[in-house]
Each structure stands twice: as structure tokens, then as C-alpha cells.
């Protein structure tokens, strides 16, 4: 798969399970000029821990309110500052998926909303989730058929 070409297309962007060849994906994102954000969620087991970890690792502004609406707003604003696009990797999501699957599901819905808003601005916003069973969260894997 030509990741570089796909990653540059806002119409293809969205939420996916991280593919097995993640290193090739990362290299393609770099070549395409996309901003890469990686957040290690090892040990994160709740909504509050998830939001705090995202805020700390992505250096959210002081006004971040620590809730889902604020997450949508801050990531939307941060992504719009990256006109070539963004690749956000959520690494080691397994503990959160086991301890609080509802919060992970809600986070993915918020991230999907950010991706839709970025699409409207012609900015690719990609999220790759690592460490979970893609089928459990109905996540496609980039390059694989979703049939």
C-alpha cells in the first residue's frame, strides 16, 4: 500500500487500528509532511487518566477543561494549525480497553468528530490505535478490506 499517498487524502482519514507495518506508516507520514503525535497510554485505565495523559503529552493549552467537548475543541484547533495533516497514534490502549471500554469508545467518537471537522478544512486527521482488538471497537485496519 502507498501510505504516503493515502495519508495525504483528507477523504480517507479517520480512526483505524494501527497496522502491523507501523514503521512504514510512520515513515510515510514523515515523507508526506504530516505532523506526528504519539501518546503512550500504558497504565491508563479511566476517562480522567486518558484526558490527563493526552493533555500532558500533547501539551494542551491551559483552557483545556478535561472533558469530551474540550477534547474535541482543543484537538480541532491544534489540528487546524497543521495544514499538511496530523497522524495521532494512541499506543498501548489495551489496559484502557479492558478497564473502561466505554471511555475508549467515547474518545474514539470524539476523535472521529475531529477528523470530520478537519475534512471540512481539507486537513487529513488520522488516528491509529494500538494494543486492542480492532474488531472489539469496530476499527478498520488501513490497507485491509473492511468486508
N, C-alpha and C positions, 0 to 999 in steps of 0.2 A: 504494500500500500504506500502511496506517495503522501506521507503525513504532512509534509510541508505545504503542499497544495490544499489539502483538506483543511488544515488548521487555519489557513488564511481566509476561509469562506465563512462569514457570519451565519449563513443559512444552514450550515452543517453543525454549528457549535451547540453545546448543551452539556448535559450531565451524562457521564459514561463511567463504567468500570475501567480502571487503568489496565491497559493491555499488557500482555506478558513481555512484549518488547518495549517497555517503558523508556529504556535508554535511547532507543531510536526515536521515540516520540519526543523526548526532551531535546535531542539534537535537532530535530526538525523544527521544533518551536523556536529554538535559538536562531536557526538559519532564517526562519520566517520573520524574525524581529519581534516576536511576541514576548510580552513581559511574563516571566515565570515566577509564580508564588507557590511555595511548598509549605504546608503546615503539618507537622507531625502530631498526630492525635493519640500517641501512645499514652495510656493511663487515663484518658478522658472517658468518663462514664456518665455524664449528665449534660443537660442543656446549659447550665451555668458554667460548667467546666469547658464545654465546647466554645461558647461565646467568649469566655475569658481568654482561651488559648488563641482563637482567631484574632481577637483584639490585640493581644500581645505580639504574636508572631507577624501580623500584617501591619502593625503599628497604626491602629485605628486612631482617628482624631479624638480629642478629649470629649467631644459632644456625643460619642457613641453611648447609647442608652442601655446596652446589654439586653436587648430583646430582638425578636424576629424582625419587626418593622425597621428598627435601627440598623440591623444587619443588612437588610435589603438596601436601605438608603446609602450606607457608607460604602458598601461594595460597588453599588451602582456609580457613585461619584468617583471612587478610585479607578474603576474600570474605564470610565469616560476620559480619564486623564492618560489612558494608554491607547492611542488611536490605532496602533497596529494590532491590538488584541491582547488577551490575557489567557494564560493557562494556569489554573489553580489546581494543585494536586493536594488532596487530603490523604495523607499517608497513615497507615496503621489504624484504620477505623473499626477494627474488629471488637475491641472492648466496648466502645460506644454502641455498636450494633447489637451486642448481647445485653448490655446493661440497660440501655434506653433506646430501643429501636424507633420509638415514636419521635424522639428528638432528632435522630439522624434523618428520618423521613421528612420531618418538617424542615430541617436545614436544607435538604436536597430540593424541596419545593421552593424555598426562598432563593436558592442559587439558580434554579431554573427560571424564576422570575427575573433575576438579574440578567441572565443570558438573553431572555426575551427583550428586556429593555435595551440591552446592548445591540441586539439585532436591529432594533428600530433606529439606532445610531450608526449602523453599518460597522460595528466593532465585534469581532469574534470574542466570545467569552466562553471558555472551556473549563469544565470541572472534571477531574479524573479522581475516582475514589478507589482507594487501595485497601486491601485487607478484609474484604467482605465477600460474601457470595452474591454475585451480581443478580442472580435470579430472585433472591430474597427481597431485593429492593427494586426489582424490575428495571435494572440498568443494562443498557446495551454495552457491548464492548466494541470500541472503534475498530472497524475493519471486518467485523463479523456480522453475518446476517442476523437480523432480529426475528426471523420467522420461527 
